[in-house]
Structures are given as C-alpha cells and as structure tokens.
C-alpha cells in the first residue's frame, strides 16, 4: 500500500500493524516532548488507531473500534513530525487536520464505528507498549487481519466529509 | 419493600442485553443499508448477540431515570443499588471501563464503570420504574444547550437544532436518535432531552402539535443526508423525541441530546 496513491472513498482490507492510542496517551506524549524526555515508543512509520479496547475474553483480544478523531486533532502535527504515516478513527476532522494531511502527505482512514464485536475477530495479536496505568487508554501494538478501512482524507487534502 | 437483590438481578440482565443485542427496529433498518461498511456492521450485530461481546467497544456510562412511587420502600439509597448492578455487569462481562474518578485534575479510571448518573422523579403509588441509557462518549459530546429568546418561533427552534446537527452529526455515529428538552431551566432542559431518549422509536409526543414538530425535525435532519457512518448513504436519524416542562417568562431553554446508531437503553418496572 502506498499512502500517496490512496484517494478519498477508497475501501481497503488491511492486514498489518497499528499502534493504538487515544486522548490521554497523546496528551502525555506531548508533555514528554515538551519536557525533552525520550518517548517510550517509536512512532516512525506507524499507523495510529484511535481506540480504547474493551476487556479480552477467552476467544478474543476484546471488543475494539474507532473513537472520534476530531478530539485529537490538536496532537496530529506532533504525530506527523514523529513519522506517523496515517491515522485511523471515526468522524469528520477539523480543517487544520485536513491541511496537515496535505502538508505532510498523510492519510486519514475511517474504521467502521459501532462494529466492535466483528473487529475483535480481526485482531490476531495485542501487546501493551506503554502507559499501562491508563488502562484502556494505554498505548498498544496490534496485528490485524482483513481490517476494513475507508479513506476519508487523502494526501492531496481531499476530505470525504466536505461534499458541497 | 423491593429488595436490592431483585432490582440488581433485573437490571444486570437488562444492561447486558442493551450492550450486546440491537433493538429489532435497528437491525431491520441496517438490513436496508448498503453503503460503506454495511456488511461488517451486519456481521457485528449477529456476532455480538451470539458471543456476548458488546456491539460497541464504548460500553458507555450508565444514566438512570428513576420514577419512585411514594409507597415504595427500598433497602438502601437507590443509587447504591444502581452502582452495584453496573459494577457486577461490567466486571463480569467483556465490557470496557470508561469512567475516570476526577474530570480534570486526575483522570484515573475507576476500574468498574461506576459511579452511575441518577435522576430521581418522585411519583405517586407503589411502582418503581427504572429507565436507563448506556451512553457512549462520541454521541454525548454532541449534546448542546441553547438558551433561546423567550419570543423565539418554532422555525427558530427547528433551525437551531438542525444547524447544530448539520455541524456535528457525522461525529456521533449516525443514524442518530435525537432527544430535545424544551422548557424548565437550563439543567432541566438537558435532563428532559436525555429522558426523551428513553422513549421507544415509535413513542410520539402525546400532544399532536409536538408530535408533528417531532416529525418535522426528523424530516429536516434526514434532509441533511449525513447517513450511516457520516458517509452520506441512508438515513441520518431514526426518530426525534421532545419532552417539555413549564418555564420562566424570560427564558426558553432547549436541550439537545443524541444517541448513536445503536441507541442502547432499557426499562425495568417493579411493584411494592
């Protein structure tokens, strides 16, 4: 998959790795950067999935799905500066987020929202990488198989939510 | 006396079901949807029901609406019973703990999805009715309070609601169920908006003019064509429900609340 070849409206079935993090973990990463500390994870080349998994069961790593990306627009440039290739979440993002995707040549994917039981079956491995104390808001690494994605903002700055 | 054990038992069952089983009406409408992610959404509905996994990983916070008759005797303060029921369900099920103990200074997860939110409505009689919403954060963030001018017209109210949804609906996992509280005070209007969400999809306002207003707002919201997942295909809202209350001559509070496409709720009734 070449990020810059993707266009708004493209549907993909992705197999590979995501780094999962949401509001609290990104707020903490930002504070660490401001304090000049070394980050506990490398974001270079990562695809960030905005999510907070539920509890694992005997048969699965637990229900999982995207959370609202717009809340984390204020951390998006930090992620891109650290080498993040793409983000995955749900919902419309701010104009600033769209221009950042264009400026850095990055992509924003939607994952299906409210499909947590089905997505649980597409996770083949999950490990906690950092910030264990944050519970569901920690940073996780997951391997996914046949994970449905939809291009909502492409690297040219086209946005599916701006149609008029 | 209605025992805490009895209330907890019935609530546990209702809360588990709300998280794993979609309302039949939602399943029926989902079958008609053929836009992006339609197959995975249908697969999810079936899988959650069979496996007991939640439909959505955001298993929400619990908001209760307790109608307690004056002849009803309880073993303990009702909020303690509600907290026990939620703690039991969430610690026993593959549901997520989404509550932090302090909103600003120390957002530490409480580890059992409590405390709950509880609104009390005193009524006459020997009945205890408990309604609840399992409310996700995504749709909750779209809640709004508008303090309209007391001379505002129906058109202005409709415009205010529809414009708010035009801006926000795509972030709340549509199709949405929309609750509107009109009147009371600022806080009462918000509670009424939430209470409106405890109604079933086909439960219209008893006053025919308000029922017609519900229909009108639903039509205008669906004309926004925001669609499933915010991607423009299918309906934008299932239903609009209005609750009203008398208010002060100088104000017209309008509370707006919404549920995401799985509109999780429940209702249990006891007699003492």
Interface residues (C-beta under 8 A of the other chain):
Chain A: X11 X24 X51 X52 X53 X54 X55 X56 X57 X59 X60 X62 X63 X64 X65 X67 X68 X70 X71 X90 X91 X92 X110 X112 X113 X114 X115 X116 X117 X118 X119 X120 X121 X134 X135 X136 X137 X148 X150 X160 X161 X163
Chain B: X20 X36 X37 X40 X41 X43 X44 X47 X48 X51 X53 X54 X55 X56 X57 X58 X59 X93 X94 X95 X96 X97 X98 X107 X109 X111 X137 X138 X141 X170 X171 X172 X173 X229 X230 X231 X232 X260 X261 X262
